[in-house]
Amino acid sequence: MQNNLTKWNWKSNPFILTIDPKLFTGYEEQVSAIMNHIDNKHKVALLTGNTGSGKTSMLKWLEYNIRENVFYVSKPPSNPDMFVDIVLDAFPLTFWEKILKKKPNLHNLPKYMNKKLKGNHLVFLLDETHETNKDVLEWLRVTIDQIDNVSLIMAGLPALETMLKERLETLDQRITNRISLTSLTRDDTKDLIKKRIESVGGIGIKPFTESAIDKIYHRTGGFPREVLKQCDKLIS
């Protein structure tokens, strides 16, 4: 492997399974739908896709590009009370709030967040939402209703949508946009490979050829994680 990296003038292996928002590729229609959701300040969007389709990469791309008043949670807590500490990490107590022991609790957390936001729009990105439970999601529904200016984007496996429809109809009814990630196109697959190679000092898609890109796309179906794994095998 090291000989190959030197031969191609790569600083490192570009196909390691790491998430870099600057290298996010494709899904233009889905990105546009999410950005419209945020720009219009709608409350709740659902982002679903199979494992390896790029949900986390898209959320991290949003976090990187929105930057201001964006709140990313990599995994929902197992019980609602844990949201207090998660929120305090993003919106810490002031010196005087600490002195006066003004730490919020679960019941007044929306009021605390409204005070911190001062009317600004908050984009709340919740990843791996399919791993949480009904109590957490029900609390989340109530809380989102009480925060003045927030857009929640819940990401998870396709089973999440079924769970919401069957067990949390009140939350499901609040979803304004439903966005599904399927797979990259052939051109997007090429662009992903190109961006990865150029990020470590390479040129274009070298050492791959257009024919190799066709085969990679055919074997992986355009799933981003599988594309990276296939490329890693080919350069080993």
BAGU-324478 format. One record per residue: residue in three letters; x, y, z of N, C-alpha, C in turn. Coordinates in steps of 0.02 Angstrom, whole numbers, plus 50000, padded with zeros to 5 digits. Layout:
N
AlaXYZXYZXYZ
...
# end
This chain:
236
Met500414994050000500005000050000500435006350000
Gln500955006650045501365012550050501715014149985
Asn501955008849949502275009949885501805013149835
Asn501175010849836500675013749791500545021049808
Leu500495022749872500375029649892500935034149867
Thr501555031749873502125035549850502125036249773
Lys501955030849740501935030849667501435035849639
Trp500875036549673500345041049649500375047949682
Asn500905048949723500995055449758500415057049804
Trp500145051849836499605052849884499905053649954
Lys499635058249992499875059350061499615053850107
Ser499045050950090498745045650130498235041950087
Asn497945036750115497445032850079496795036950076
Pro496555038750017495955042950012495305039150024
Phe495335032650030494725028650033494585025750102
Ile494935028450153494775026550221494065028950237
Leu493695024950275492995026750289492955032150343
Thr493115038150323493045043950367492565048850335
Ile492245052950377491765057850352492085064650350
Asp492125067550291492385074250281491855078250243
Pro491535083050275490985086750242491195090250178
Lys491835091850172492075095150111492075090450051
Leu492045083950064492075079050011491385076049995
Phe490865078650026490195076250013490015077349940
Thr489705072249909489585072349837488875069849821
Gly488585072849770487955070249742487335072349781
Tyr486785068849766486145069949798485905077249793
Glu486005080149734485825087249725485085088549741
Glu484645084149717483925085149729483765084849803
Gln484065080049838483925079349910484215085149950
Val484825087349931485125093149965484685099249955
Ser484435100249894484005105849880483375105649923
Ala483085099649931482475098949971482605100750044
Ile483175098450071483345100050141483475107450150
Met483845110450103483995117550109483365121750103
Asn482885119650061482245123150057481865122550123
His481905116650153481585115550218481865120450270
Ile482525121050270482845125550318482705132850302
Asp482765134650239482665141650219481945143950234
Asn481475139350226480775141050240480595140250314
Lys481075138050354480995137350426480425132650445
His480355127250405479875122150423480135118450486
Lys479675115250521479855112150585480225105550580
Val479935100650545480205093850549480295090850479
Ala480885088050466481025084350405481295077450424
Leu481155072550381481395065750393481855063750335
Leu482475061850353482965059650305483105052250316
Thr482935048150267483035040950274483475038150218
Gly483775032450233484195029050184484505022950215
Asn484685018150174485005012050199485695013450226
Thr485965008750262486645009350289487145010650232
Gly487555015850241488055017350190487825021850135
Ser487205024450139486945028650085487175035850090
Gly487435037950148487705044650155487305049350200
Lys486895046750244486485051050288486925055250334
Thr487395052050368487825055850413488255060850375
Ser488495058850317488895063450277488495069650258
Met487855068750241487435074350224487325078950284
Leu487185075950342487095080050402487725083850420
Lys488305080650415488925084150430489075089650378
Trp488865088450315488925093650264488495099650282
Leu487885098350306487445103750328487755107550387
Glu488005103750435488315106950493488895111350472
Tyr489305108950426489895112550403489705118850365
Asn489185118450324489005124050281488535129150314
Ile488125126850360487685131550395488065135250450
Arg488445131450488488905134050539488555137550597
Glu488175142850583487885146750637487225143750661
Asn487155142950727486545140250758486345133550727
Val486825129150721486685122350700486885117750757
Phe486455112950771486525108650830486505101450806
Tyr487095098150803487135091250778487205086450837
Val486765081350839486805076050889486905069550852
Ser487465066250865487655060350827487215054350841
Lys486915054250900486485048550919486025050850975
Pro485375049550968484915051851021485035048151086
Pro484915051351142485025048051207484505042751219
Ser484635038651269484185033151285483585035351326
Asn483645041251358483065043951393483065051551386
Pro482475054751390482425061951377482855066251422
Asp482945064251486483325068351533484035069951508
Met484315065551469484995066451445485045072251396
Phe484485074551369484495080151323484725086551358
Val484625087051423484835093051459485585094151452
Asp485975088951465486705089651460486925090651387
Ile486575087551341486735088451269486635095751249
Val486075098551271485935105551255486435110251289
Leu486615108751351487095113051387487785112951355
Asp487965107551321488595107351285488585112451227
Ala488005113151195487945117751139487785124851161
Phe487395125451215487185132051240487345132451314
Pro487985133451331488205133151401487915138751444
Leu487905137451509487685142351557488185148251559
Thr487925154251570488355159951580488645159651651
Phe489115163951665489415164351732488875165451785
Trp488425170251772487905171851821487385166351827
Glu487245162951772486775157351776487055151751820
Lys487705150851817488025145851860487995148051934
Ile488145154451946488135157052014487435156452044
Leu486935158152003486245158152027485915151252020
Lys486305146351999486065139551991485435139151947
Lys485515142051887484965142351839484985136651788
Lys485295131251807485325125551760484615123251743
Pro484485122551678483805120451658483675113151674
Asn483035111551679482835104551684482445102651622
Leu482215096451620481885094051560481255098051543
His480915100551594480275103951584480355111051558
Asn480885114551580480975121451557481515122151505
Leu481745116451478482275116651427482075120751366
Pro481465120151339481275124351281481325131851297
Lys481115133851357481165140951377481895143051379
Tyr482325138751405483045140251408483335141051338
Met483145136651292483405137051224483145143251189
Asn482515145051199482255151251170482635157351194
Lys482815157351258483205162851286483885163251253
Lys484205157451243484875157351214484855159251139
Leu484335157051105484295158351033484125165551017
Lys483765168951062483585176051052483235177250985
Gly482795172550967482425173350905482775170750843
Asn483415168850848483785166250790483545159250773
His483625157450711483405150950686483915145550706
Leu483675140150734484095134450753483965128650705
Val484495125650678484445119650638484695113850681
Phe484235109250697484365103650742484425097350700
Leu485025094450698485165088450659485225082450706
Leu484785077750700484785071850744484925065650703
Asp485505062650713485725056750675485515050350711
Glu485505044850673485365038150700484715037950740
Thr484215041550717483595042250755483235035650763
His483355030950718483025024350722483235020550785
Glu483785022650817484035019050875483715021250941
Thr483295026350938482995028850999482325025451013
Asn481985027851065481355024651085480775029651082
Lys480185027051094479575031051088479575036851137
Asp479805035751199479795041051249480215047051228
Val480815045651202481255051051180480935054851122
Leu480655051251074480355054551016479735058551035
Glu479355055951083478755059651105478955066051141
Trp479465065651183479715071651216479985076551164
Leu480335073951115480605078251062480055081951026
Arg479505078551012478935081750978478675087651018
Val478565086451082478305091751126478785097551130
Thr479425096051136479935101251143480005105451080
Ile480015102151022480075105750959479485110550950
Asp478895108550973478305112850969478395119151010
Gln478795118751064478865124351110479465128851095
Ile479915126551051480475130851032480245135250974
Asp480365141750981480055146650936480275145950863
Asn480905144650852481165145350784481675139850770
Val481435133750758481875128050750481665123750691
Ser482155121050656482035116050604482395109650625
Leu482015104350635482295097850654482345093350593
Ile482935090350584483025085450532483225078850566
Met482785073950563482915067450592483155062650537
Ala483725059550549484005054850500484005047850529
Gly483845042850487483855036050511483735031050454
Leu483735024750472483595019450424482855019850403
Pro482685016850346481985017050322481475014650373
Ala481685010150418481225007650469480965013150515
Leu481335018650520481125024250562480455027050538
Glu480365027650474479735030450448479145025850465
Thr479245019450460478725014650478478555015150552
Met479075015750595478965016350666478565022550683
Leu478725028050651478375034350665477635033750645
Lys477515030850588476825030150564476415025650611
Glu476725020450636476355015550676476305017350750
Arg476825020850776476845021750849476845029050871
Leu476995033650825477025040750844476695045050790
Glu476055044050783475685047550731475715055150739
Thr475725057450801475745064750812476395067850786
Leu476945064350795477585066750768477605065950692
Asp477365060250668477355059050596476965064350559
Gln476415066750588476005071750556476345078550551
Arg476865079550592477225085950592477785086050540
Ile477915080450507478445080150458478225083750394
Thr478595088950376478435092950317478765090050255
Asn479375087650263479755085050206480035078150222
Arg479945073550175480215066750181480715065750124
Ile481335064650143481885064450095482225057750100
Ser482315054450044482605047750043483255047750003
Leu483775044750032484415043749997484425036649970
Thr484525035949906484545029249876485265027449859
Ser485525030349806486225029049786486445034649740
Leu487105034949730487385039949685487295037849612
Thr487295042649567487315041149496488025039149477
Arg488105036949416488765035049393489235041049395
Asp488995046849372489405052949372489585055249442
Asp489105054549488489245056349557489745051649589
Thr489705045249570490195040349593490895042249571
Lys490955044149509491595046549483491835052749520
Asp491375057349533491555063549567491775062149639
Leu491455057349672491665055449740492375052849739
Ile492535048449693493205045549687493715051049671
Lys493535055449626493975060949606494125065649665
Lys493605067549702493705071949759494145068749811
Arg494035062349823494435058749873495175058649853
Ile495295057049790495995056649766496335063449769
Glu495985068649746496285075249745496385078049815
Ser495995075549864496065078049932496725075849964
Val497035070649936497675068249964498255069749916
Gly498135074149867498675076249823498695072849756
Gly498215068549740498195065149676497925069549620
Ile497895066649561497665070349502497065066649472
Gly496495070049468495905067149437495725060449468
Ile495575055649424495385048949449495965044049445
Lys496555046249426497135041849422497265038549489
Pro497395032049491497565027449436496965024049403
Phe496355025949419495765022849389495645025549319
Thr495305021649279495105023649212494335024249210
Glu494075026949156493355027349148493035020449150
Ser493375015649121493125008749122493095006049193
Ala493615007649233493635005449303493065008649343
Ile492925015049328492375018449362491715014949347
Asp491625012949284491015009349265490945002949306
Lys491494999249314491474992949350491344994149425
Ile491654999249452491555000849523490825002649535
Tyr490545006649490489845008649497489385002549492
His489534998149445489114992149436489144987649497
Arg489734986849525489814982249582489524985149647
Thr489524991649654489314994749718488604997449715
Gly488324998149656487665001149650487655008549666
Gly488245011549673488275018649688488195020349762
Phe488215015349807488185016749878488865019549900
Pro488875025649927489515028849942490005024649983
Arg489755021450037490205017550079490495011650041
Glu490085008449999490325002749960490815004949907
Val490705010949879491185013649830491865014449862
Leu491895017249921492535018249955492865011649972
Lys492475006849994492745000250012493014996649950
Gln492654997249894492884994149832493524997349806
Cys493555003949809494165007449788494765005649831
Asp494635005049896495175003149942495454996249925
Lys495014991649907495244984949887495664985249823
Leu495444989349777495784989749712496484992749716
Ile496594997149764497265000249769497724996449816
Ser497464991449851497874987749900498374983149866
# end
